[in-house]
């Protein structure tokens, strides 16, 4: 460990000028097993499964880091790399949580509070669903200018609150898709209570064009999101929404690729940050990556509980890369500003407050707009290209691409 970490001390010294740290700080192994945290000398512990990361008793607290190094290091640790530059350059979209937003005094959700009151997730201790959190999610992912006059595909729609929001702001049609029968039936009831007319999917029967053959403004489908997407023709919906569902699948790239194929205008995603990044182990340059876990969670429609299972969780950069490759080049990261009132911020902390030494929040928002023509859109894998004989050829030893092979 000493030989491994000594060069790092030199790099730290060049950045901080902390001679005491370079000369006197003893570098020891810091990745210890979970039971060794009791020894009192671990910076970080890892469970035998390799899944749970925990800060140990000798971690460098943010307050201590601030005292020794000032705000520069903290900014680097919390908003490191490209994220810091984007924040400085003002390329983030911000949803400002202020007195104008809390308490919420004007919202389509206020007129039909059942979307909040009948949501069992309001009883979660972590990331509870409240009027404020729903309002923030809707503002972040579905601004009125994006949905007005456009069709919406709502994947993992739960109780349909976001489809209600979109229709209230002028969306031409919403199709709600969920794999749980309980959510499908309850969302249909809430949408009808809110005054929206339904065209049953058996009548609409047109996921390929995103339009209804009936006169209703919404339809509800009991299907998995990938199966539904694969049944749709290219560009069959204007806006595709995937809020809180990408972290439930083992092949997020395929799901995102299908979202990009089906979306005529935009794809909007809310997802969770992999555990390794939340523990401060992510790349400061936010390299695209994914983390396999057997502990991902999905809300259950019929009880106050979540279902735990396997998934491959893509980080924000990976989500963005796949969407860009699918022709959605104009990507916006939506940042929720921390509320000054701790009691208010507690409910939105998963969106507004990164953990210590973490680059991103527990959950993140991404909006991606289409920038290429219909003819050039699409994303194929290397295996697809091998089978079709198309793609870019790189000759061995040349170090450069020699050209493209047409199908």
N, C-alpha and C positions, 0 to 999 in steps of 0.2 A: 504493500500500500504506500509506503513512503516513496519508493522509486516511482510509483505510478502518479502520485499526487504532487510531488515536489514541483514539477514543471508547471502545474496549474497554479501553484502559489506565486510563481513568477508572473504569470499572466494576470492574476488578481492584483498583484502589486502595481503593475503597469497601469491598471485601471483605477485603483483606489489610492495608491501611494501610502498604504498602511504597512510601514516597516515592522511594526510590532507583530502583525499577523505573519509576515513573511519569515521573521526570525524565530519567533517563539511558539507559534501555533503548531502543535503536534498533529500530524495528519494520520488518522487511524481508519480502519475499515468501518464504514457507516451502514452498509446494508446488512442487517442482522435478521435472524429469524424472529418471528413474533414473540416467542417466549423469552427471547434475550432482551426485550425491551425493559424487563424488570431490573436489569443490571445497572441501568441509569446512565449508560454512556453511548447510546445509539442515537444517531441523528434521524434515522428512518428505519422502520421495520417492515418486513414483508411476510405475509402469512405463508404457511406451507403450500397452499394452492397457487401461490404467486399472484393472487388477485387483490388482496386487501393491503393497501399501503397506509401506514400510520406514522405520524410524527412522534419522535421519541422525546425524552425529557431534556436532552441537551440541544434541542433544535435552536437555531438562531432566530429569535423572535423578530417580527417586523419592527417593533419599537427599538430593539437593540441595533438592528441594521440601520434604522433611521438615525440613531444617535451617532454611530460610528462613521457612516458613509454619506448621510444626507439623502435627499430624495432621488438622486440620479440612479442609484443602485436599485432602489425599490421600484422605480418606474421601469427599469430594465427587466427586473424579475417578474413584475406583474403584467406589464404590457410590452414584453420584449420583441425585438426584431421588427418584422414587417408591420405587425399590428401597431407598434409605437409610431412608426413613420406614417401610417395611414391616419392615425388619430391626429398627429400633428398637421398633416396636410388637409385635414377636414374632409376626407373621403368617406367617413362613416355617416350613415343616416342615424339621427338620434331621436328617440322617443323620450321626451322630457317628462319626468314624473314630478309635477309641481302642484301647487294649490289649484291650478287649472284642471288638473287631472284627478287629484285626490282632495276631497271626496269627488267621485264621478257624479257630475250633475247633468250631463247631456250625453246620452248614448242610446242606441237601439236596444241595448241590453236592459236598460232601466225600465223600458216599457213592457218588457216580458222577463221579469226576474226569475221565472221558473227555470230558465237555462242555467242560472246560478244555484238557485235554492234546491233544485232536484239533482244536482251533481254531487255524488258521494265524495268526490275528491276534495270538497271543502273541508272534510274532516281529517285530511292528511296533515300530519305534523310537518312533513317536508313538502315544499312547493304546493301549498293548498290552492285550490281554485276559489277565487273570490271575484267580486265584480271588478276590482282593480286589476287583478292579473289577467282576466279575460279581456278587459278593455285594452291593456297593454299589448297582448298577443295580437288582437285584431288590428290595432293601429300599426304595429310593427310589420305584420305580414301582408295585410290587405288594406292599404290606404285607399280611400274612396276613389282617387284618380286612377287607380289600377283596375278596380273591379267594375266601375260604372259602364254599363252597356255591354258587359262581357260575360261569357259563360264560365262557371267555376266547377272544377272537379275537386271535391273535398275528401281526401283519402284519410281513413281513420277518423271519421267525423264525430264519433262519440255521441253527444246529445245534440249536435248540429248548431251550436252557438255561433260558430264562425260563418257558416252558411247563412244563418239569420242576419248576421252583421252585413255580409256581402249583398244580400238581396235588399236590405234596408238602405244600402248606399247605391242602389241602381243596377246591380248585376242582372243580366238578362235571364239567367237560369242557374240553378245549382243542382249538382248530382252528389249525393252523400253516399259514401261507400264505407262499410265497416264489416269486419269479420265476425262480430258478436251479435247474435240475434237480439239480445236484450237492448243493446244500443240502437239497433235499427228500429225496433218497435217504439222505444221511448223517444228517439229523435223525430220519428214520423208524427207522433202525438204532439210534441212540443212545437214543431213547425206548423202543424194545422191550427193549434191553439193561438199561434202568433199571427194567423190570418193568411198564411201562404197556401196557395192551391197546389195540389199534387197531381202529377201524372205518373201513375204506377209504372215501374220498369217494364212490366209485361206489355203495357200499351206503348210506352216510349220506344222501347226495344231498339234504341239507336245510339248506343255508346260510341259507335263509329263516327258519328258526326257531331256529338255533343249537344244536339238539339232535340227537343221533344216533338213527337208527333201529336201530342195533346196540347192543351192550353195551360197546363199547370206550370208553376215556376220552379218546382223542385221534384226530384225523384230520389228514392232511397234504394240502395242495393246491398244485399247480404252476400258479400264476396270478399276474398282476400284482395289486397290492393294490387299485387303483381298480376294475378289472374285477370282482374278487371282492366288494368292498363294494357295487357297484351291483347285484349279483345277490342281495343280502340284503334281506329285508324290514325295515321299521323296527322297531327294538328287538329284533333277533333274537339279540343277545349281551348279556350283562350288562356285561362289561368289554372294551373294545377297546384293544389295546396297539400303539403305533407307535413302536418304539425304533430310532432311527438310520436311518429311511427317508424321513421327510418332506423331507429336503434333497436327495432324488434326483429330484424331479418338477418340472415346469414350471408346475404349477397346484396349489400347496399348499392353496389355499382350498377347492377342490373336494374334495380328499382329506380334509381336516379336516371339511368339512361332511358328507361321507358317514360319517366316523367318528362324528360326533355323532348322525347319524340312526340308525345301526345300534346304538349303545350304549344299553342300557336303564338303566345305572347310572353308568358312568364311562368317560372316555377318558384314557389315560396316554401321554405323549409324551416321548421323548428326541430332541433335535435339536441342530444346530450353530448357532452364532452367526455372522451374516454378517461377512465380512472387514472391512467398513468400521467396524463397531462394535468389532471386535477392535483396530483401529488407532486407536481413540479418537475416531472421527468420528460416533458415534451420538449421538442426542439425549439430553441428561441427564434428560429427562422420559420417556424410553423410549417414544417415539411408535411405533405399529405401522408396520412398514416391511418391505420385502423387497428382496433384491439379486439381480439376474440374473448368472449366471456360467456360463462354459463350462468351469470347472475343478472342478466338484463331483466327489466321489469315492464310489465304491461298492465294497465288498469283493467279490472274485471267489472263487467256491467251489472252483476247481480249481488255484489257484496262489497264491504269496505276492505278491500284487499287488492293486491297485485299478484299477477302470475309471473313466476320466475322461470327463465329459460335461456337458451343459447342464442347468441347474436354476434355479429361482427359490427362493432361500433365505429363508424367513420368519423374522423375529426372534421372540424370546419373546413380546413384547407382541402381535404379530400372531397368533401361535398362540392366545394366550389370548382375544383379541377374537373370533376366528372360533368358538371353542368356546363362549364365552358366548352369542354370537348363535344358536348351535345349541341353546340350552337348558341348557347345562352351566355354571351360574352360580357354583358353589362351586369356585374355582380355588385350588390350593395350589402354591406354588413350593417345590421341595425343594432345600435348600442342603446341600452336603457340606462339612463343616468340614475345614480344612487339618490334616494330621497333623504333629506336631512333629518327627518323624524325616524329614529331607529325602529319604532313600533310599526311604522308604515313600510320601511325598507325591509323588515324581516320577511314580509310576505312576497316581496319581489326580488329577494337576494339572489335567487337562482339565475336571474337575468341581469342583475345590476352590479353584483359584488363578487369579483374573483376572490378565490381563497388565497392565502399567503403563498407567495412564490409560484403562482399559477398565472399563465398568460391570458386565459379566457375564463368566462363564466361557466357555471355548471351546465346551463343551457344556452343555446345561441340561435340567432335568427339570421337567415340569408334570403335575399330576394335576387333572382337572376332573370334578366330580360333578354329576349331573343335578339341577336344582332346579325345573323346570317339569313340568307334567303332559304326558302323552303327546299329548293333543289339541293343545297349543299349541307343541309342539316343531317344529323345522325352520328352515331358513335358505334364503331364495331371493335371487337376484341382482336388481338393478334391471331387467335385461333380462327375467328371468322375470316380474317384476311388470308390466312394460309389456305383455307378451304376454297375461297373464291379466287385466289391468285392475284389479288389486288393489294396495293400498298406501296411502301417505299422500300427499295432494295439497298442494302449496304454491303458492298463487296469486302471480303476479308482482307485486312491489311491496308485498305485504302484510307480508313479513318473518316470517310465522308460518304454521304449517300450518293449512289450513282444514278438514281432516277426513280421514277414511279412506274408501277406496272398497272395498266388499266385492266378492268375486268374483261 
